[in-house]
Amino acid sequence: MSSFLKTNEDPVSERKKLYISERQIPILFEALMAGLMNYEPDDHYDFIIDSLIKMQKQKLPLQWDTFIQMHDKNK
């Protein structure tokens, strides 16, 4: 019966954690939230889409304030 219990060594869970970590997904969401909180745009969807497109084109390093810095430079 214990073979049905999930452990921390579950290969599927570990693979998913690695996927998220390698792609910096948590810091991406943190950076988007920081940008939204800083600018409080009327259209949050456009802000997010615009930020992601600019980041993809400019190949910027990802950190918590990436989108704040990016939009400050474009003023």
N, CA, C and O atoms as a GROMACS GRO file, in nm:
protein
  300
    1MET      N    1   0.081  -0.120   0.000
    1MET     CA    2   0.000   0.000   0.000
    1MET      C    3   0.085   0.126   0.000
    1MET      O    4   0.044   0.228  -0.056
    2SER      N    5   0.201   0.122   0.060
    2SER     CA    6   0.287   0.240   0.065
    2SER      C    7   0.342   0.277  -0.073
    2SER      O    8   0.389   0.389  -0.091
    3SER      N    9   0.337   0.188  -0.169
    3SER     CA   10   0.387   0.219  -0.303
    3SER      C   11   0.300   0.323  -0.372
    3SER      O   12   0.342   0.383  -0.471
    4PHE      N   13   0.179   0.346  -0.322
    4PHE     CA   14   0.090   0.444  -0.381
    4PHE      C   15   0.114   0.585  -0.327
    4PHE      O   16   0.065   0.682  -0.383
    5LEU      N   17   0.188   0.595  -0.219
    5LEU     CA   18   0.213   0.725  -0.159
    5LEU      C   19   0.317   0.801  -0.240
    5LEU      O   20   0.417   0.745  -0.284
    6LYS      N   21   0.292   0.929  -0.259
    6LYS     CA   22   0.387   1.014  -0.330
    6LYS      C   23   0.494   1.059  -0.231
    6LYS      O   24   0.466   1.084  -0.114
    7THR      N   25   0.616   1.068  -0.279
    7THR     CA   26   0.725   1.116  -0.197
    7THR      C   27   0.786   1.238  -0.264
    7THR      O   28   0.748   1.275  -0.376
    8ASN      N   29   0.880   1.300  -0.197
    8ASN     CA   30   0.949   1.416  -0.255
    8ASN      C   31   1.034   1.375  -0.375
    8ASN      O   32   1.079   1.461  -0.451
    9GLU      N   33   1.055   1.248  -0.392
    9GLU     CA   34   1.138   1.199  -0.501
    9GLU      C   35   1.054   1.155  -0.621
    9GLU      O   36   1.103   1.083  -0.709
   10ASP      N   37   0.931   1.197  -0.626
   10ASP     CA   38   0.844   1.166  -0.739
   10ASP      C   39   0.906   1.225  -0.865
   10ASP      O   40   0.923   1.347  -0.873
   11PRO      N   41   0.940   1.143  -0.965
   11PRO     CA   42   1.008   1.194  -1.084
   11PRO      C   43   0.927   1.297  -1.162
   11PRO      O   44   0.985   1.388  -1.221
   12VAL      N   45   0.796   1.285  -1.164
   12VAL     CA   46   0.714   1.382  -1.236
   12VAL      C   47   0.720   1.517  -1.166
   12VAL      O   48   0.738   1.620  -1.231
   13SER      N   49   0.705   1.518  -1.036
   13SER     CA   50   0.711   1.642  -0.959
   13SER      C   51   0.849   1.708  -0.971
   13SER      O   52   0.859   1.829  -0.988
   14GLU      N   53   0.952   1.628  -0.963
   14GLU     CA   54   1.088   1.681  -0.975
   14GLU      C   55   1.111   1.741  -1.113
   14GLU      O   56   1.174   1.846  -1.126
   15ARG      N   57   1.060   1.676  -1.217
   15ARG     CA   58   1.074   1.727  -1.353
   15ARG      C   59   1.001   1.859  -1.369
   15ARG      O   60   1.051   1.951  -1.435
   16LYS      N   61   0.883   1.870  -1.309
   16LYS     CA   62   0.805   1.994  -1.318
   16LYS      C   63   0.875   2.107  -1.242
   16LYS      O   64   0.879   2.221  -1.289
   17LYS      N   65   0.929   2.076  -1.126
   17LYS     CA   66   1.004   2.177  -1.049
   17LYS      C   67   1.125   2.226  -1.128
   17LYS      O   68   1.154   2.345  -1.130
   18LEU      N   69   1.194   2.134  -1.191
   18LEU     CA   70   1.311   2.169  -1.270
   18LEU      C   71   1.272   2.256  -1.389
   18LEU      O   72   1.339   2.355  -1.419
   19TYR      N   73   1.163   2.220  -1.456
   19TYR     CA   74   1.112   2.299  -1.570
   19TYR      C   75   1.086   2.444  -1.527
   19TYR      O   76   1.131   2.538  -1.593
   20ILE      N   77   1.014   2.461  -1.418
   20ILE     CA   78   0.978   2.595  -1.369
   20ILE      C   79   1.103   2.672  -1.326
   20ILE      O   80   1.115   2.791  -1.354
   21SER      N   81   1.193   2.604  -1.260
   21SER     CA   82   1.315   2.668  -1.212
   21SER      C   83   1.405   2.710  -1.327
   21SER      O   84   1.453   2.824  -1.329
   22GLU      N   85   1.429   2.622  -1.421
   22GLU     CA   86   1.517   2.652  -1.534
   22GLU      C   87   1.466   2.770  -1.616
   22GLU      O   88   1.546   2.846  -1.671
   23ARG      N   89   1.337   2.784  -1.626
   23ARG     CA   90   1.279   2.891  -1.707
   23ARG      C   91   1.250   3.018  -1.627
   23ARG      O   92   1.194   3.113  -1.680
   24GLN      N   93   1.287   3.019  -1.502
   24GLN     CA   94   1.274   3.135  -1.413
   24GLN      C   95   1.129   3.184  -1.405
   24GLN      O   96   1.104   3.305  -1.401
   25ILE      N   97   1.036   3.093  -1.402
   25ILE     CA   98   0.894   3.129  -1.400
   25ILE      C   99   0.857   3.207  -1.274
   25ILE      O  100   0.786   3.307  -1.285
   26PRO      N  101   0.903   3.168  -1.154
   26PRO     CA  102   0.866   3.246  -1.035
   26PRO      C  103   0.913   3.391  -1.042
   26PRO      O  104   0.838   3.482  -1.006
   27ILE      N  105   1.036   3.415  -1.086
   27ILE     CA  106   1.087   3.552  -1.094
   27ILE      C  107   1.016   3.629  -1.206
   27ILE      O  108   1.000   3.751  -1.196
   28LEU      N  109   0.974   3.561  -1.310
   28LEU     CA  110   0.898   3.627  -1.416
   28LEU      C  111   0.767   3.682  -1.361
   28LEU      O  112   0.732   3.797  -1.387
   29PHE      N  113   0.696   3.600  -1.285
   29PHE     CA  114   0.570   3.647  -1.226
   29PHE      C  115   0.595   3.756  -1.123
   29PHE      O  116   0.516   3.850  -1.112
   30GLU      N  117   0.703   3.744  -1.047
   30GLU     CA  118   0.737   3.848  -0.950
   30GLU      C  119   0.764   3.981  -1.021
   30GLU      O  120   0.720   4.086  -0.976
   31ALA      N  121   0.837   3.975  -1.131
   31ALA     CA  122   0.869   4.096  -1.207
   31ALA      C  123   0.742   4.157  -1.268
   31ALA      O  124   0.727   4.279  -1.267
   32LEU      N  125   0.653   4.075  -1.319
   32LEU     CA  126   0.527   4.126  -1.374
   32LEU      C  127   0.443   4.191  -1.265
   32LEU      O  128   0.386   4.298  -1.286
   33MET      N  129   0.437   4.127  -1.148
   33MET     CA  130   0.360   4.184  -1.037
   33MET      C  131   0.421   4.317  -0.992
   33MET      O  132   0.348   4.412  -0.964
   34ALA      N  133   0.553   4.324  -0.984
   34ALA     CA  134   0.619   4.448  -0.944
   34ALA      C  135   0.588   4.560  -1.043
   34ALA      O  136   0.560   4.673  -1.004
   35GLY      N  137   0.593   4.528  -1.172
   35GLY     CA  138   0.561   4.627  -1.274
   35GLY      C  139   0.417   4.674  -1.265
   35GLY      O  140   0.389   4.793  -1.275
   36LEU      N  141   0.325   4.581  -1.246
   36LEU     CA  142   0.183   4.617  -1.232
   36LEU      C  143   0.159   4.703  -1.109
   36LEU      O  144   0.085   4.801  -1.114
   37MET      N  145   0.221   4.666  -0.999
   37MET     CA  146   0.202   4.742  -0.875
   37MET      C  147   0.264   4.881  -0.886
   37MET      O  148   0.212   4.977  -0.829
   38ASN      N  149   0.374   4.892  -0.957
   38ASN     CA  150   0.442   5.021  -0.972
   38ASN      C  151   0.364   5.116  -1.062
   38ASN      O  152   0.348   5.234  -1.029
   39TYR      N  153   0.317   5.067  -1.175
   39TYR     CA  154   0.252   5.153  -1.275
   39TYR      C  155   0.100   5.158  -1.266
   39TYR      O  156   0.039   5.254  -1.313
   40GLU      N  157   0.039   5.058  -1.209
   40GLU     CA  158  -0.107   5.050  -1.201
   40GLU      C  159  -0.173   5.088  -1.335
   40GLU      O  160  -0.254   5.180  -1.340
   41PRO      N  161  -0.138   5.016  -1.442
   41PRO     CA  162  -0.192   5.052  -1.573
   41PRO      C  163  -0.343   5.029  -1.580
   41PRO      O  164  -0.398   4.940  -1.515
   42ASP      N  165  -0.408   5.112  -1.660
   42ASP     CA  166  -0.553   5.097  -1.680
   42ASP      C  167  -0.584   4.962  -1.743
   42ASP      O  168  -0.680   4.895  -1.705
   43ASP      N  169  -0.503   4.922  -1.839
   43ASP     CA  170  -0.523   4.794  -1.905
   43ASP      C  171  -0.408   4.701  -1.868
   43ASP      O  172  -0.302   4.704  -1.931
   44HIS      N  173  -0.428   4.620  -1.767
   44HIS     CA  174  -0.322   4.532  -1.719
   44HIS      C  175  -0.285   4.424  -1.821
   44HIS      O  176  -0.170   4.380  -1.825
   45TYR      N  177  -0.379   4.383  -1.904
   45TYR     CA  178  -0.348   4.284  -2.007
   45TYR      C  179  -0.247   4.341  -2.107
   45TYR      O  180  -0.149   4.276  -2.141
   46ASP      N  181  -0.272   4.463  -2.154
   46ASP     CA  182  -0.180   4.525  -2.248
   46ASP      C  183  -0.042   4.545  -2.187
   46ASP      O  184   0.059   4.525  -2.253
   47PHE      N  185  -0.038   4.584  -2.060
   47PHE     CA  186   0.089   4.603  -1.991
   47PHE      C  187   0.168   4.472  -1.989
   47PHE      O  188   0.287   4.471  -2.020
   48ILE      N  189   0.103   4.364  -1.953
   48ILE     CA  190   0.170   4.234  -1.945
   48ILE      C  191   0.217   4.189  -2.083
   48ILE      O  192   0.332   4.147  -2.099
   49ILE      N  193   0.130   4.198  -2.181
   49ILE     CA  194   0.166   4.157  -2.317
   49ILE      C  195   0.280   4.242  -2.370
   49ILE      O  196   0.377   4.188  -2.425
   50ASP      N  197   0.270   4.373  -2.354
   50ASP     CA  198   0.375   4.464  -2.400
   50ASP      C  199   0.508   4.434  -2.331
   50ASP      O  200   0.613   4.433  -2.395
   51SER      N  201   0.503   4.410  -2.202
   51SER     CA  202   0.624   4.380  -2.125
   51SER      C  203   0.691   4.252  -2.175
   51SER      O  204   0.812   4.249  -2.194
   52LEU      N  205   0.612   4.149  -2.196
   52LEU     CA  206   0.668   4.022  -2.242
   52LEU      C  207   0.725   4.031  -2.383
   52LEU      O  208   0.830   3.973  -2.411
   53ILE      N  209   0.658   4.105  -2.470
   53ILE     CA  210   0.708   4.122  -2.607
   53ILE      C  211   0.840   4.200  -2.605
   53ILE      O  212   0.935   4.162  -2.673
   54LYS      N  213   0.846   4.309  -2.527
   54LYS     CA  214   0.969   4.387  -2.518
   54LYS      C  215   1.083   4.303  -2.461
   54LYS      O  216   1.196   4.310  -2.510
   55MET      N  217   1.053   4.226  -2.360
   55MET     CA  218   1.156   4.142  -2.299
   55MET      C  219   1.209   4.040  -2.398
   55MET      O  220   1.330   4.017  -2.406
   56GLN      N  221   1.120   3.981  -2.473
   56GLN     CA  222   1.160   3.880  -2.572
   56GLN      C  223   1.247   3.943  -2.681
   56GLN      O  224   1.347   3.883  -2.722
   57LYS      N  225   1.211   4.062  -2.726
   57LYS     CA  226   1.288   4.128  -2.832
   57LYS      C  227   1.422   4.179  -2.782
   57LYS      O  228   1.523   4.169  -2.853
   58GLN      N  229   1.425   4.233  -2.660
   58GLN     CA  230   1.547   4.294  -2.607
   58GLN      C  231   1.638   4.195  -2.536
   58GLN      O  232   1.752   4.229  -2.502
   59LYS      N  233   1.592   4.074  -2.512
   59LYS     CA  234   1.671   3.971  -2.443
   59LYS      C  235   1.727   4.023  -2.311
   59LYS      O  236   1.845   4.006  -2.282
   60LEU      N  237   1.641   4.087  -2.232
   60LEU     CA  238   1.683   4.144  -2.105
   60LEU      C  239   1.703   4.037  -1.999
   60LEU      O  240   1.634   3.935  -1.999
   61PRO      N  241   1.797   4.060  -1.907
   61PRO     CA  242   1.810   3.967  -1.794
   61PRO      C  243   1.688   3.982  -1.704
   61PRO      O  244   1.634   4.091  -1.687
   62LEU      N  245   1.645   3.872  -1.647
   62LEU     CA  246   1.525   3.874  -1.566
   62LEU      C  247   1.559   3.891  -1.419
   62LEU      O  248   1.634   3.813  -1.361
   63GLN      N  249   1.502   3.994  -1.360
   63GLN     CA  250   1.512   4.017  -1.216
   63GLN      C  251   1.381   4.080  -1.172
   63GLN      O  252   1.297   4.114  -1.255
   64TRP      N  253   1.363   4.097  -1.042
   64TRP     CA  254   1.233   4.138  -0.989
   64TRP      C  255   1.186   4.272  -1.046
   64TRP      O  256   1.066   4.294  -1.057
   65ASP      N  257   1.278   4.364  -1.082
   65ASP     CA  258   1.237   4.496  -1.130
   65ASP      C  259   1.259   4.515  -1.280
   65ASP      O  260   1.263   4.629  -1.328
   66THR      N  261   1.272   4.408  -1.353
   66THR     CA  262   1.296   4.416  -1.498
   66THR      C  263   1.192   4.503  -1.568
   66THR      O  264   1.228   4.588  -1.650
   67PHE      N  265   1.065   4.485  -1.538
   67PHE     CA  266   0.961   4.557  -1.611
   67PHE      C  267   0.947   4.701  -1.563
   67PHE      O  268   0.898   4.786  -1.637
   68ILE      N  269   0.988   4.729  -1.442
   68ILE     CA  270   0.990   4.867  -1.393
   68ILE      C  271   1.099   4.943  -1.468
   68ILE      O  272   1.076   5.051  -1.521
   69GLN      N  273   1.219   4.885  -1.472
   69GLN     CA  274   1.330   4.948  -1.543
   69GLN      C  275   1.300   4.964  -1.691
   69GLN      O  276   1.329   5.068  -1.750
   70MET      N  277   1.241   4.862  -1.750
   70MET     CA  278   1.211   4.864  -1.894
   70MET      C  279   1.116   4.979  -1.927
   70MET      O  280   1.139   5.053  -2.023
   71HIS      N  281   1.012   4.994  -1.850
   71HIS     CA  282   0.912   5.098  -1.881
   71HIS      C  283   0.963   5.236  -1.843
   71HIS      O  284   0.922   5.334  -1.904
   72ASP      N  285   1.051   5.246  -1.744
   72ASP     CA  286   1.112   5.374  -1.709
   72ASP      C  287   1.200   5.424  -1.824
   72ASP      O  288   1.202   5.543  -1.853
   73LYS      N  289   1.273   5.332  -1.888
   73LYS     CA  290   1.361   5.368  -1.999
   73LYS      C  291   1.281   5.416  -2.120
   73LYS      O  292   1.332   5.494  -2.201
   74ASN      N  293   1.158   5.371  -2.133
   74ASN     CA  294   1.076   5.404  -2.250
   74ASN      C  295   0.994   5.531  -2.232
   74ASN      O  296   0.914   5.567  -2.318
   75LYS      N  297   1.013   5.599  -2.122
   75LYS     CA  298   0.936   5.724  -2.100
   75LYS      C  299   0.992   5.838  -2.180
   75LYS      O  300   0.941   5.949  -2.173
   0.00000   0.00000   0.00000
